[in-house]
Amino acid sequence: MVVGWGYKAVRILPIEFEQWQKDSNPVQTGAAKQVINFVPKPKPGSVTMEMMATILKSKPADTVIIDVRGADEFAEGHLKGAINIPNEQLAHRLNEIDQKKNVIVYCVSGLRAEMAYTTLMTMKFQAKYLDANIKIAKDGTYKLN
């Protein structure tokens, strides 16, 4: 259940509770909390929605934005100035990316972008990825959630 809430370091105790206590491990008593406030931490290499909005507004010359969705998705709407290199083609098209520039990759949900980020980092690019949902209209306007 707690894994569904976003916790990743969940473990089943490999010992009995009494042994846990005997080994002086931490134990809390009292009423269980009814609400757990979970604040996710950004994943390594990810940019926040605010950071992405700033990058899209300022359009820094030292940054290239890559849409890693398929060509058909890209044609339906993409961020202004973005180039399209589908994730499944990225490893074979790295020569199209200036390795001296900062690279920001995105897709609609962050999943393919994270995979592309991993590929780029393996090849020593200065890369980040948008780990958020984004809706992009045909005219390039967008909404981040």
N, CA and C atoms as a LAMMPS dump frame, in Angstrom:
ITEM: TIMESTEP
0
ITEM: NUMBER OF ATOMS
435
ITEM: BOX BOUNDS ff ff ff
-5.0000000000000000e+02 5.0000000000000000e+02
-5.0000000000000000e+02 5.0000000000000000e+02
-5.0000000000000000e+02 5.0000000000000000e+02
ITEM: ATOMS id mol type element x y z
1 1 1 N 0.809 -1.188 0
2 1 2 C 0 0 0
3 1 3 C 0.861 1.263 0
4 2 1 N 1.885 1.337 0.809
5 2 2 C 2.695 2.551 0.863
6 2 3 C 3.508 2.744 -0.41
7 3 1 N 3.788 1.677 -1.131
8 3 2 C 4.486 1.807 -2.408
9 3 3 C 3.618 2.614 -3.372
10 4 1 N 2.313 2.395 -3.345
11 4 2 C 1.384 3.142 -4.177
12 4 3 C 1.336 4.617 -3.833
13 5 1 N 1.779 4.99 -2.657
14 5 2 C 1.826 6.396 -2.246
15 5 3 C 3.105 7.072 -2.716
16 6 1 N 4.002 6.326 -3.34
17 6 2 C 5.235 6.918 -3.848
18 6 3 C 6.488 6.577 -3.069
19 7 1 N 6.361 5.826 -1.973
20 7 2 C 7.55 5.447 -1.208
21 7 3 C 8.296 4.36 -1.953
22 8 1 N 9.606 4.518 -2.065
23 8 2 C 10.409 3.539 -2.796
24 8 3 C 11.225 2.643 -1.864
25 9 1 N 11.604 3.13 -0.702
26 9 2 C 12.456 2.371 0.21
27 9 3 C 11.605 1.608 1.221
28 10 1 N 10.665 0.824 0.717
29 10 2 C 9.782 0.047 1.588
30 10 3 C 10.357 -1.357 1.706
31 11 1 N 10.469 -1.844 2.919
32 11 2 C 11.025 -3.18 3.138
33 11 3 C 10.157 -3.941 4.139
34 12 1 N 10.067 -5.221 3.927
35 12 2 C 9.442 -6.112 4.89
36 12 3 C 10.542 -6.522 5.859
37 13 1 N 10.253 -6.426 7.151
38 13 2 C 11.277 -6.798 8.134
39 13 3 C 11.632 -8.277 7.989
40 14 1 N 12.91 -8.587 7.879
41 14 2 C 13.322 -9.979 7.734
42 14 3 C 13.381 -10.703 9.094
43 15 1 N 13.015 -9.977 10.15
44 15 2 C 13.065 -10.558 11.494
45 15 3 C 11.746 -10.293 12.204
46 16 1 N 11.536 -10.968 13.294
47 16 2 C 10.35 -10.733 14.101
48 16 3 C 10.458 -9.381 14.79
49 17 1 N 9.327 -8.787 15.124
50 17 2 C 9.294 -7.48 15.757
51 17 3 C 10.075 -7.478 17.076
52 18 1 N 9.956 -8.533 17.831
53 18 2 C 10.658 -8.61 19.114
54 18 3 C 12.172 -8.547 18.912
55 19 1 N 12.647 -9.191 17.866
56 19 2 C 14.085 -9.155 17.568
57 19 3 C 14.486 -7.739 17.131
58 20 1 N 13.625 -7.087 16.385
59 20 2 C 13.855 -5.705 15.971
60 20 3 C 14.071 -4.816 17.195
61 21 1 N 13.201 -4.961 18.174
62 21 2 C 13.309 -4.175 19.405
63 21 3 C 14.571 -4.536 20.181
64 22 1 N 14.841 -5.826 20.278
65 22 2 C 16.01 -6.296 21.02
66 22 3 C 17.305 -5.748 20.431
67 23 1 N 17.325 -5.559 19.107
68 23 2 C 18.505 -5.025 18.425
69 23 3 C 18.582 -3.494 18.512
70 24 1 N 17.732 -2.891 19.337
71 24 2 C 17.696 -1.446 19.569
72 24 3 C 17.356 -0.625 18.33
73 25 1 N 16.56 -1.172 17.443
74 25 2 C 16.095 -0.43 16.279
75 25 3 C 14.957 0.498 16.697
76 26 1 N 14.721 1.586 15.941
77 26 2 C 13.711 2.566 16.345
78 26 3 C 12.293 2.002 16.287
79 27 1 N 11.519 2.372 17.301
80 27 2 C 10.115 1.968 17.386
81 27 3 C 9.345 3.169 17.915
82 28 1 N 8.224 3.463 17.306
83 28 2 C 7.356 4.528 17.792
84 28 3 C 6.066 3.915 18.292
85 29 1 N 5.537 4.51 19.319
86 29 2 C 4.258 4.038 19.847
87 29 3 C 3.245 5.169 19.758
88 30 1 N 2.016 4.83 19.989
89 30 2 C 0.952 5.821 19.943
90 30 3 C 0.067 5.584 18.737
91 31 1 N -0.873 6.471 18.575
92 31 2 C -1.827 6.345 17.469
93 31 3 C -1.118 6.524 16.133
94 32 1 N -1.521 5.714 15.197
95 32 2 C -0.96 5.826 13.85
96 32 3 C -1.482 7.101 13.193
97 33 1 N -0.645 7.71 12.405
98 33 2 C -1.064 8.914 11.689
99 33 3 C -2.153 8.549 10.687
100 34 1 N -3.117 9.411 10.58
101 34 2 C -4.205 9.19 9.629
102 34 3 C -3.864 9.739 8.244
103 35 1 N -2.968 10.723 8.232
104 35 2 C -2.569 11.35 6.975
105 35 3 C -1.046 11.382 6.919
106 36 1 N -0.516 10.959 5.803
107 36 2 C 0.925 11.034 5.585
108 36 3 C 1.149 12.104 4.527
109 37 1 N 1.946 13.099 4.858
110 37 2 C 2.274 14.155 3.907
111 37 3 C 3.508 13.742 3.124
112 38 1 N 3.283 13.377 1.896
113 38 2 C 4.372 12.935 1.03
114 38 3 C 4.751 14.071 0.092
115 39 1 N 5.992 14.482 0.146
116 39 2 C 6.503 15.516 -0.739
117 39 3 C 7.588 14.864 -1.597
118 40 1 N 7.269 14.589 -2.862
119 40 2 C 8.267 13.921 -3.698
120 40 3 C 9.464 14.814 -3.968
121 41 1 N 10.618 14.199 -4.013
122 41 2 C 11.847 14.917 -4.35
123 41 3 C 12.083 14.764 -5.85
124 42 1 N 12.631 15.781 -6.48
125 42 2 C 12.907 15.662 -7.916
126 42 3 C 13.87 14.511 -8.185
127 43 1 N 13.643 13.831 -9.286
128 43 2 C 14.539 12.758 -9.693
129 43 3 C 15.829 13.373 -10.234
130 44 1 N 16.947 12.675 -10.087
131 44 2 C 18.2 13.205 -10.644
132 44 3 C 18.053 13.472 -12.143
133 45 1 N 18.486 14.635 -12.569
134 45 2 C 18.436 14.985 -13.983
135 45 3 C 17.141 15.628 -14.443
136 46 1 N 16.153 15.671 -13.567
137 46 2 C 14.874 16.242 -13.994
138 46 3 C 14.85 17.747 -13.784
139 47 1 N 14.04 18.417 -14.583
140 47 2 C 13.79 19.84 -14.397
141 47 3 C 12.353 19.985 -13.924
142 48 1 N 12.136 20.951 -13.075
143 48 2 C 10.783 21.19 -12.579
144 48 3 C 9.976 21.895 -13.67
145 49 1 N 8.664 21.936 -13.468
146 49 2 C 7.798 22.635 -14.413
147 49 3 C 8.168 24.112 -14.476
148 50 1 N 8.521 24.686 -13.315
149 50 2 C 8.897 26.098 -13.271
150 50 3 C 10.184 26.346 -14.054
151 51 1 N 11.162 25.45 -13.869
152 51 2 C 12.429 25.587 -14.597
153 51 3 C 12.196 25.484 -16.1
154 52 1 N 11.343 24.531 -16.499
155 52 2 C 11.06 24.346 -17.924
156 52 3 C 10.375 25.585 -18.49
157 53 1 N 9.431 26.139 -17.751
158 53 2 C 8.742 27.35 -18.213
159 53 3 C 9.736 28.487 -18.407
160 54 1 N 10.687 28.623 -17.493
161 54 2 C 11.711 29.668 -17.604
162 54 3 C 12.58 29.444 -18.833
163 55 1 N 12.985 28.221 -19.065
164 55 2 C 13.818 27.887 -20.234
165 55 3 C 13.058 28.199 -21.521
166 56 1 N 11.78 27.832 -21.562
167 56 2 C 10.985 28.067 -22.768
168 56 3 C 10.768 29.562 -23.022
169 57 1 N 10.677 30.344 -21.954
170 57 2 C 10.515 31.803 -22.112
171 57 3 C 11.807 32.465 -22.559
172 58 1 N 12.917 32.089 -21.927
173 58 2 C 14.191 32.772 -22.19
174 58 3 C 14.913 32.26 -23.433
175 59 1 N 14.611 31.033 -23.851
176 59 2 C 15.227 30.428 -25.036
177 59 3 C 16.747 30.619 -25.072
178 60 1 N 17.468 30.106 -24.081
179 60 2 C 18.922 30.295 -24.049
180 60 3 C 19.597 29.687 -25.283
181 61 1 N 20.562 30.42 -25.831
182 61 2 C 21.258 29.982 -27.044
183 61 3 C 22.089 28.726 -26.814
184 62 1 N 22.473 28.48 -25.565
185 62 2 C 23.311 27.316 -25.272
186 62 3 C 22.494 26.067 -24.944
187 63 1 N 21.199 26.096 -25.264
188 63 2 C 20.32 24.984 -24.92
189 63 3 C 19.545 24.521 -26.146
190 64 1 N 19.46 23.209 -26.296
191 64 2 C 18.648 22.614 -27.353
192 64 3 C 17.545 21.79 -26.675
193 65 1 N 16.332 21.919 -27.204
194 65 2 C 15.192 21.187 -26.651
195 65 3 C 14.808 20.109 -27.651
196 66 1 N 14.727 18.886 -27.151
197 66 2 C 14.425 17.745 -28.015
198 66 3 C 13.131 17.086 -27.559
199 67 1 N 12.224 16.935 -28.503
200 67 2 C 10.969 16.224 -28.3
201 67 3 C 11.241 14.771 -28.688
202 68 1 N 11.133 13.862 -27.736
203 68 2 C 11.482 12.467 -28.006
204 68 3 C 10.256 11.602 -28.338
205 69 1 N 9.146 12.253 -28.651
206 69 2 C 7.952 11.524 -29.079
207 69 3 C 8.093 11.142 -30.548
208 70 1 N 7.177 10.342 -31.019
209 70 2 C 7.181 9.952 -32.421
210 70 3 C 6.876 11.126 -33.338
211 71 1 N 7.215 10.989 -34.607
212 71 2 C 7.017 12.066 -35.581
213 71 3 C 5.554 12.459 -35.7
214 72 1 N 4.647 11.494 -35.604
215 72 2 C 3.221 11.812 -35.703
216 72 3 C 2.764 12.655 -34.512
217 73 1 N 3.257 12.349 -33.324
218 73 2 C 2.918 13.138 -32.137
219 73 3 C 3.508 14.55 -32.257
220 74 1 N 4.727 14.62 -32.732
221 74 2 C 5.406 15.909 -32.911
222 74 3 C 4.616 16.791 -33.881
223 75 1 N 4.108 16.194 -34.961
224 75 2 C 3.348 16.941 -35.96
225 75 3 C 2.037 17.485 -35.396
226 76 1 N 1.49 16.826 -34.392
227 76 2 C 0.234 17.271 -33.777
228 76 3 C 0.423 18.506 -32.898
229 77 1 N 1.657 18.806 -32.541
230 77 2 C 1.954 19.963 -31.708
231 77 3 C 3.231 19.724 -30.929
232 78 1 N 4.097 20.726 -30.935
233 78 2 C 5.372 20.607 -30.217
234 78 3 C 5.794 21.984 -29.714
235 79 1 N 6.717 21.986 -28.779
236 79 2 C 7.221 23.245 -28.235
237 79 3 C 7.991 23.988 -29.311
238 80 1 N 7.8 25.306 -29.356
239 80 2 C 8.474 26.13 -30.363
240 80 3 C 9.989 26.004 -30.205
241 81 1 N 10.646 25.737 -31.329
242 81 2 C 12.096 25.621 -31.334
243 81 3 C 12.612 24.219 -31.039
244 82 1 N 11.714 23.311 -30.654
245 82 2 C 12.144 21.936 -30.35
246 82 3 C 12.445 21.181 -31.637
247 83 1 N 13.39 20.266 -31.538
248 83 2 C 13.65 19.355 -32.655
249 83 3 C 13.094 17.994 -32.264
250 84 1 N 12.771 17.209 -33.254
251 84 2 C 12.177 15.898 -32.992
252 84 3 C 13.174 14.788 -33.287
253 85 1 N 13.543 14.08 -32.239
254 85 2 C 14.333 12.857 -32.388
255 85 3 C 13.63 11.816 -31.507
256 86 1 N 12.821 10.948 -32.106
257 86 2 C 12.105 9.953 -31.304
258 86 3 C 13.065 9.127 -30.449
259 87 1 N 12.621 8.811 -29.248
260 87 2 C 13.467 8.105 -28.29
261 87 3 C 14.093 6.848 -28.885
262 88 1 N 13.308 6.101 -29.65
263 88 2 C 13.844 4.846 -30.206
264 88 3 C 14.916 5.082 -31.269
265 89 1 N 15.058 6.322 -31.772
266 89 2 C 16.086 6.654 -32.757
267 89 3 C 17.27 7.411 -32.159
268 90 1 N 17.118 7.844 -30.933
269 90 2 C 18.094 8.754 -30.323
270 90 3 C 19.526 8.226 -30.364
271 91 1 N 19.744 7.007 -29.962
272 91 2 C 21.107 6.451 -29.899
273 91 3 C 21.792 6.459 -31.263
274 92 1 N 20.997 6.41 -32.347
275 92 2 C 21.57 6.386 -33.697
276 92 3 C 21.67 7.785 -34.319
277 93 1 N 21.132 8.807 -33.614
278 93 2 C 21.118 10.155 -34.179
279 93 3 C 21.828 11.176 -33.283
280 94 1 N 22.685 10.7 -32.409
281 94 2 C 23.392 11.594 -31.49
282 94 3 C 24.245 12.63 -32.211
283 95 1 N 24.694 12.3 -33.412
284 95 2 C 25.53 13.233 -34.183
285 95 3 C 24.758 14.492 -34.592
286 96 1 N 23.437 14.487 -34.466
287 96 2 C 22.614 15.649 -34.797
288 96 3 C 22.532 16.648 -33.638
289 97 1 N 23.096 16.284 -32.493
290 97 2 C 23.001 17.124 -31.293
291 97 3 C 24.371 17.699 -30.976
292 98 1 N 24.417 19.011 -30.807
293 98 2 C 25.667 19.693 -30.445
294 98 3 C 26.015 19.323 -29.006
295 99 1 N 27.097 18.6 -28.833
296 99 2 C 27.488 18.109 -27.505
297 99 3 C 27.943 19.235 -26.577
298 100 1 N 28.184 20.416 -27.125
299 100 2 C 28.59 21.555 -26.301
300 100 3 C 27.386 22.268 -25.682
301 101 1 N 26.183 21.925 -26.132
302 101 2 C 24.981 22.591 -25.635
303 101 3 C 24.323 21.779 -24.515
304 102 1 N 23.555 22.487 -23.713
305 102 2 C 22.713 21.826 -22.719
306 102 3 C 21.518 21.254 -23.463
307 103 1 N 21.137 20.052 -23.112
308 103 2 C 20.039 19.378 -23.79
309 103 3 C 18.907 19.16 -22.796
310 104 1 N 17.701 19.551 -23.206
311 104 2 C 16.5 19.287 -22.42
312 104 3 C 15.611 18.403 -23.278
313 105 1 N 15.228 17.25 -22.754
314 105 2 C 14.343 16.352 -23.502
315 105 3 C 12.978 16.301 -22.823
316 106 1 N 11.955 16.119 -23.644
317 106 2 C 10.605 16.016 -23.105
318 106 3 C 9.756 15.076 -23.948
319 107 1 N 8.684 14.6 -23.336
320 107 2 C 7.625 13.85 -23.999
321 107 3 C 6.336 14.271 -23.281
322 108 1 N 5.26 13.547 -23.434
323 108 2 C 4.01 13.983 -22.791
324 108 3 C 3.939 13.667 -21.306
325 109 1 N 4.694 12.675 -20.842
326 109 2 C 4.576 12.263 -19.438
327 109 3 C 5.887 12.231 -18.664
328 110 1 N 7.003 12.286 -19.357
329 110 2 C 8.304 12.211 -18.706
330 110 3 C 8.957 10.846 -18.821
331 111 1 N 8.192 9.82 -19.165
332 111 2 C 8.74 8.462 -19.216
333 111 3 C 9.783 8.304 -20.323
334 112 1 N 9.405 8.624 -21.553
335 112 2 C 10.373 8.513 -22.66
336 112 3 C 11.503 9.518 -22.493
337 113 1 N 11.175 10.678 -21.924
338 113 2 C 12.206 11.695 -21.689
339 113 3 C 13.257 11.185 -20.708
340 114 1 N 12.827 10.482 -19.681
341 114 2 C 13.788 9.932 -18.713
342 114 3 C 14.674 8.884 -19.379
343 115 1 N 14.104 8.068 -20.246
344 115 2 C 14.906 7.074 -20.962
345 115 3 C 15.917 7.77 -21.881
346 116 1 N 15.473 8.831 -22.56
347 116 2 C 16.375 9.589 -23.436
348 116 3 C 17.479 10.252 -22.627
349 117 1 N 17.124 10.782 -21.468
350 117 2 C 18.112 11.392 -20.571
351 117 3 C 19.208 10.378 -20.233
352 118 1 N 18.817 9.166 -19.904
353 118 2 C 19.787 8.117 -19.564
354 118 3 C 20.724 7.848 -20.742
355 119 1 N 20.164 7.769 -21.932
356 119 2 C 20.982 7.562 -23.133
357 119 3 C 21.977 8.704 -23.309
358 120 1 N 21.488 9.938 -23.173
359 120 2 C 22.355 11.106 -23.356
360 120 3 C 23.45 11.178 -22.302
361 121 1 N 23.117 10.872 -21.076
362 121 2 C 24.123 10.905 -20.01
363 121 3 C 25.196 9.844 -20.243
364 122 1 N 24.788 8.692 -20.729
365 122 2 C 25.747 7.623 -21.03
366 122 3 C 26.75 8.09 -22.085
367 123 1 N 26.273 8.937 -22.987
368 123 2 C 27.138 9.434 -24.057
369 123 3 C 27.78 10.785 -23.711
370 124 1 N 27.734 11.156 -22.426
371 124 2 C 28.427 12.342 -21.893
372 124 3 C 27.851 13.689 -22.351
373 125 1 N 26.562 13.735 -22.649
374 125 2 C 25.905 15.007 -22.947
375 125 3 C 25.522 15.681 -21.638
376 126 1 N 25.414 17.01 -21.665
377 126 2 C 24.892 17.772 -20.532
378 126 3 C 23.382 17.796 -20.722
379 127 1 N 22.693 16.886 -20.06
380 127 2 C 21.266 16.711 -20.331
381 127 3 C 20.419 16.808 -19.068
382 128 1 N 19.174 17.181 -19.287
383 128 2 C 18.123 17.195 -18.268
384 128 3 C 16.853 16.732 -18.964
385 129 1 N 15.833 16.398 -18.177
386 129 2 C 14.572 16.004 -18.796
387 129 3 C 13.398 16.538 -17.992
388 130 1 N 12.294 16.75 -18.693
389 130 2 C 11.074 17.214 -18.051
390 130 3 C 10.335 16.004 -17.519
391 131 1 N 10.198 15.944 -16.204
392 131 2 C 9.482 14.843 -15.549
393 131 3 C 8.114 15.363 -15.121
394 132 1 N 7.268 15.606 -16.105
395 132 2 C 5.939 16.152 -15.842
396 132 3 C 5.046 15.848 -17.035
397 133 1 N 3.768 15.992 -16.816
398 133 2 C 2.818 15.875 -17.912
399 133 3 C 2.735 17.218 -18.622
400 134 1 N 2.709 17.16 -19.94
401 134 2 C 2.613 18.38 -20.732
402 134 3 C 1.625 18.145 -21.868
403 135 1 N 0.79 19.145 -22.101
404 135 2 C -0.137 19.123 -23.239
405 135 3 C 0.294 20.249 -24.166
406 136 1 N 0.453 19.913 -25.434
407 136 2 C 0.958 20.894 -26.39
408 136 3 C -0.049 21.026 -27.532
409 137 1 N -0.437 22.257 -27.812
410 137 2 C -1.37 22.529 -28.904
411 137 3 C -0.607 22.629 -30.229
412 138 1 N -1.337 22.589 -31.306
413 138 2 C -0.749 22.672 -32.652
414 138 3 C 0.081 23.947 -32.83
415 139 1 N -0.341 25.049 -32.164
416 139 2 C 0.378 26.326 -32.305
417 139 3 C 1.595 26.443 -31.381
418 140 1 N 1.896 25.385 -30.63
419 140 2 C 3.07 25.392 -29.753
420 140 3 C 2.8 25.86 -28.339
421 141 1 N 1.59 26.337 -28.075
422 141 2 C 1.267 26.707 -26.697
423 141 3 C 1.174 25.412 -25.886
424 142 1 N 1.429 25.527 -24.6
425 142 2 C 1.497 24.316 -23.788
426 142 3 C 0.915 24.554 -22.404
427 143 1 N 0.615 23.438 -21.759
428 143 2 C 0.159 23.48 -20.378
429 143 3 C 0.89 22.356 -19.642
430 144 1 N 1.604 22.745 -18.59
431 144 2 C 2.321 21.776 -17.768
432 144 3 C 1.456 21.395 -16.571
433 145 1 N 1.389 20.101 -16.233
434 145 2 C 0.707 19.686 -15.002
435 145 3 C 1.633 18.801 -14.212
